[in-house]
């Protein structure tokens, strides 16, 4: 495939020159960078290849140019859409408009100077763009019209057809260049329409709560309301938990129906890539891990929704809970659906293409650890133990570890998950049971640690299936020692040292000190930790977790490193607003910074003042329901050349860190 060339092009001097000619201010507006990043990861980037195959069109130089032109034009429309929606202030709008013009200008330049030929006129190509753009704008009008109507599947099908129109520009171009038959063109158009409808159903399920909050049209919302109405039930307190109880099965079967129709149309066609795309989407729906979103409602592991509500009510009556903690418990009642991290297909050429995977174990362990530290007098014990039961259920079939994505065989067990999970079991499991549960995962990790010069590795790869796992680890995930992962595992092993005799104490101490020394030896000159981490964005989280570990091990021995880190944190603070980091709403970074400074038992006046300002900023940033606006701190950096990192923000995790910072501060400074 030629996808790498598309990536290279979008970072090339050609694009830079075009953007500069458009008088683009530097740096790019963050939204535009994010939009470009999202589109580089989108399957849309290779649609021209999908559509070329059924027409037996093999002029890949033309196909690449169609990729460039159609992708840039789509990006220009998306930017224009955000401008039209008024998502920028006056100054931002003027800057982003220049970017929109530059993207559109480069798209049109390719069409005019590189795609127009004697055989294919520019007028034909431009006519295709105009027609698809009109259809795309019509989707907005239709969405307004059907938003308040009762559910009608025909409305949804028509809306999906209009929404996907811009994605079919590459198909229109390929038809012109290949002089292909109308029959094939119509069939491929129908296949893609059916595919998009199924995919939109999935997207609407995932975006249920967000779309409900923003008042956007969503088939899952409309379908759930209809079913509730048909059963004589109110939809006043609608949420995604109700969706999974009442509407998930119907939506699931509906999506599969569309996929199967599309697959049937592929029969007898030269459409291998289209078929693979359809099969990967079908695999997503049939993936057992995805189905857990529905099964969690009736699962033996997860208690029923109604019981969770009763537990929360009882907890609220007996304890004075802060708004952020109430917000977290509300999300817990919905089975922490927001914490599911979706791993999309990465490559067309490997097994990964058939897998979408959802993973939530690591983040649920992180949230559980925070609840343990936030609670007073076991006030959240019922909720914490329920989460611990869920986390245990996600261990690998061989009971040797946990993975970010339990059902992706390409992803090995990892030290980050194990370290976080060990911390989430610091309470409510006696030492004997703790030993039984964690002996094999810990010993397995430590065996690999020995071969990594005594440093905790990111991955635990055993001899069983090692060839396959090594292949995917080298090709996609990378093997770098990561300071944040090392520190998190170190904090977990410190818990294990106190609760088990898996190793004798001297061996525990040796391993822990070896890894603590490694962190200090790799501290940045400015005092921060984790610059260039493969898994975490920025240095605030790595610095937080590294200092958490160093304070546990020996704060006297590592005093110099601790002081350097504290100095870096304080220098990073906006002294006027109290926030840490460059973003205006940097709640995530500020929580990390405040928590790091709160480790100090005898803080000087500078640290105390910095903490106070940080807490004041967090209190101002908190929304009425206790939620905090998240920043992306989790990152996935693949080893594939030109593959941009995927950044992930989560409001539940950010809120849990902010709640922890505020509660710890209040406990240390009683009124």
DARA-V668877 format. One line per field, one symbol per residue. psi: psi as a letter, one per 40 degrees, with the letter a starting at -180 (. if undefined). A space follows every 50 residues. Layout:
psi=???
This chain:
psi=ifdddddddeeidddddddddefhiiiihdddddddddddeieddedddd ddddefhegeddddddddddddddddddddddddefeiaddddddddddd dddddddddddddedhiddhiddddddddddddddddddddddddedeii hhdddddddddddeddeedddddddddefiiddddddddddddddddddd ddddddeddddddefihhddddddddddddefiifdfhidddddddeddd dddddddddddddddeheigfddddddddddddddehdddeddddddeid dhiidddddddddddddeighidddddddddddfffdeehhhhiidieei dddehiihheddddddddddddddihffdfddddddddddddeeiidefe aiidgdeheehiiidddddddddefeiehidddddddedddddddddddd effehhidihhidhfddddddddddddieihhddddddddddddddddei fdiiddddddddddddddddeeiideeiieheidehhaeddddddddddd dddgdddfdddddddddddddehhdddeiiididffdddddddddddedh dgiiddddddddddddddddehideeiihiihehihhiehhehiihhhih dddddddddddddddddegi.
